Amino acid sequence: MIKAPTWELSRRTLSLERPQIMGILNVTPDSFSDGGRFFSLEAAVERARELEREGADIIDIGGESTRPNAPAVTLQEELGRVLPVIEALKGEISVPISIDTYKAGVARAACAAGAEIVNDVTGLMFDPEMAAVVAEADAGLVVMHTRGMPDSMQKDTGYGDLIADVKSYLAGSINLAKKAGLPEARIAIDPGLGFGKSVQGNLELIKRLEEFLPLGRPILVGPSRKSFIGAITGRDGGGRIFGTAAAVAMSIVHGATIVRVHDVAAMRDVAVMTRALM
């Protein structure tokens, strides 16, 4: 019998036999789709409970918007947004918490408070201490490809060879994590839809996800409500649910085993049905 693929976290192992649903919880005033909706502690905690009820396998908490042209926030400001939420969720939810940050200081505090995954949109490339922090916490890790920080990443979306460039970047991130002492079984990879990519570049990544399988790590994708879907469908924000569903389905067909989404209940159905059809 072939063993189902897994992703090892600090306190549990997730089976990837069924695509895992990572529910997005932005505790920010300015995220592109839901900024401000869950900014208060009470709203954020209730949203986390709701995401779990809808079928989220992971709750991904972010305290700094990484939308294109988003301004940076300070370490203390980000900590003030995310730590109270993580601490309040102790005993409230049973699924693992992921911290969406590229700052080692935030990752360290979040893991100490109970987070089991660090989701670094810079693939360990921004903060030189991040790899060691994740290894010390023995946390799960998502390394994502980007080109520049949010305030500049969409200024250059041209590539000589998009797939080769993204693959090389992610291989470098994996090596940084392993050199810091993090077991490879803890690492997942994300090609970074919407981060330094054109509309056509995002479509190409989804269609060619299989080419990232030789890296040997689970593939996470985050197409949810993003601008490339709006550019194709002509829809804004929450109106991009069907476009997101198509992107999620095709991503799973081409090798994704974790999807990061806003609309958890709908995308769980999409993921389960897509897998059944496969």
N, C-alpha and C positions, 0 to 999 in steps of 0.2 A: 504493500500500500504506500502511495506517495504521500508524504507528510504535507499538510497545508502550510503555506508560507505564514510567517509570524513577524511581529515587530515587538521587540523587547523594550519595556519601559522600566523605570526604577522600581516599581512595586507590582508589576503584573506583565503578562505577555498577551498581546492582542493577536487573535487569529485573523488572517487576511483572506480566508476562504470566501467570506462575503465582503464586498467593499465596505470600508469603514467610513462613517460619516462624521466629519469634524464640524461642529456647529460654531459659527462665528459670534462672539460677544465683544463688541467694541464699546469700551467705557471711555469714549472720547466725545468731544463736542463737535468734531469736524470730519468724521469718516465719510467716505463718498456716498454711501447708501443709507446708513442708519445713524449717522453722527448726531449725538445729543439724546437719542431715544432712551438709552440705557446708562446715562451719565451718572445718575444718582445711585447710591449703594442699594437702596431698596429695589429700584427698577432693574439693576444689573443682576441681583440675586434671583429675583422672580423670573427674569429672562433665562437664566441658567437652568432653573427648574423646568421651565417650559421647553427648552431645547432638549433636555433629557427625556421629558414626557413624549416629545415628538419623535424620539428615536436616535438622538445623537449618541455616538460612541465615544466622543471626545468633545470637551468644551475648550475652545481656543480664545483666551482672553487677551485683548490688546489695549494698551493705554496710550498709544501714539498712532495717529493716522499715517499710513504709508501710501495713501493715494498720490497720484502725480501732483507735484507742486506743493505738497503738504509741508508746512513748517515743522522744524524739529522742536521737541520739548525737552526740558531738563530731566536729569536723572531723578531728582526729588519729586518733580511734578508727576512723572510716570509712575514712580513708586506709590505716590499718594492716591493715584487712580486705581491701580491694580491690586495692591496688597490687601486693602480692606475687603475687596470682593473675594479673593482667594481664601482669606481667613474666615469670612462669613459662610463660605460654602463647605467648610469642614463638617462632615456628617450630614450635609444637606443633599448632596448628590453622590452617586456611586460610581460615575464614569470618571476617567482621568481628566485632569486639568492640564492644558497646554498654555504656556506663556508666550505670547507673540511679541518678541523684543529682539533688538540687535545690541542691547547694552548688557554687558556682563554683570554689572551691579544689580540690574533689575532681575536678571535670570537667577543670580545667586539668592536674592531675597525671596523670589517667587518659589523656587525649589524648596527652600527652607520652610516656607509657609504651606507647602503641599502640592505644588505643581509637579507633574511627572514627565512633562515634555517641554523642551525649549524649541520654539519655532523661530528661526533666525532668517529673516528675509535677505540678509547679506551673505549667507552661507559661511559664516565665521570670518568674513573678510574685513569687517569694519572695526570690531573691537578685538585687539590681540589677546585679551584675557578670556574671551568667551569659550574657546575650546577647553581650556583647563577648568573653567567653572562647571561646564556641562559634565566633563569627565569626573570631577570631584563629587558632583551630585549623583552620578551614575544615572542620569536622566535619559529619556528618549530625546532624539534630536531630529529636527527637520532642517536640512540645508537647502536654501533656495538660490537660484541664479538671479542676479540683477545686474544692471549696468548703471552705476552711480547711485546716489541717494535720491529719495522721492522728489526733492526740489529740482533735480536735473536729469532724472533717468529717461524722460521721454524726449530729450533734446537730440539724442542720437540713437536711432533704432535700426540703422543699417548694419549688416553683417556680411563678411565675405562668405562664411559658411555657418549659418545660424546653429544647426544641430551640433556641429563639431565644436563650436565655441562654447555652447551651453554645457555640453558633455564634458569638455575639458575643465571648465570652471567647477562643475559639481564633483568631478574626480579629485580636484585639488581640495575641495571642502572636506570630502571624505578622508583624505590623507591627513589633513590638519587635525581632524577629530581623533583619528586612530593614533597619531603621534602623541596626542595629549593623554592617551590612555583610555579613550572611550571604545568599548567593544563595537565592532562593525554591526553587530545585530541590533544595536540601539539606533541606527541611523536610517532615516528616510530621505528621499530626494524630491525636489520640487523644481521644475523647469522655469517657474516664474512667469506665468501668464500675466500680461499687463505690465510687467516691470522691464522697461527698456525694450519693448517689442512693438512692432507695427501691427495693424490689424491682420495683415497677411502672415506676419511672423507668428502670431498667436495661433492662427489656423494651422500653419505648418507644424508647430510643436505638437498640437493635439493629434494630427494625422500621422506623425512620425514618433509617437511616444515609445513604440517598441524598440527604437534605436537606443533608448536609455536603459533597457533591461540588462545589457551586458555589464552595467555598473554593479549589478547584483543586489540592489537595495530597493525596498518598496517605493513606488512612485506616488507622490501626492500631487494633486492639481487643485487650483483655486480659480475656476472661471466665474464664480458667482457674481452675477449682475454687472460684470465689468464693461468698460467702455467699448471694447471691441465688439461685444454683443450688441450694444446700442448702435454702433456704427453700421452694423449689418441689418438689424431689425428696425431701426428708427425709434426704439423704445427707450424710456428713461427708467433708471432705478428699479423700483419694484415691478415695473412692467416687463422686465427682462427674464421672468421666471421660465418661460418656455424656451427662450434662447439658451438660458443656463442649462435647462434639462437636456437639450440636444448636445451641448458641449460636455456635460457630465456623462451622458450615455456613450458618446464617441470616445471620450477619454478612457472609460472603463474597457470598451472594446479593444482599445489599443494599448492597454497594459496598466492603467492606473488602478491602485487598490485602496487609496484614501482620497476622499473628495472633501474640500473645505467649502462650506456653503452657508448662506443665510437661511434658506427655506428648507429646513431639515426634513419635515414630514414628506414633502413632495419629492425631494431629491433622494430620500431613502427608498421610496417606491421606485423611482427611476433606476437607482442602482441595483435594487433587488431584481427588478424585471429585466434589466439589461443582462445581468449575470445569468438569469435563468435562460434567456434566449441564446446566450453563448454556449 
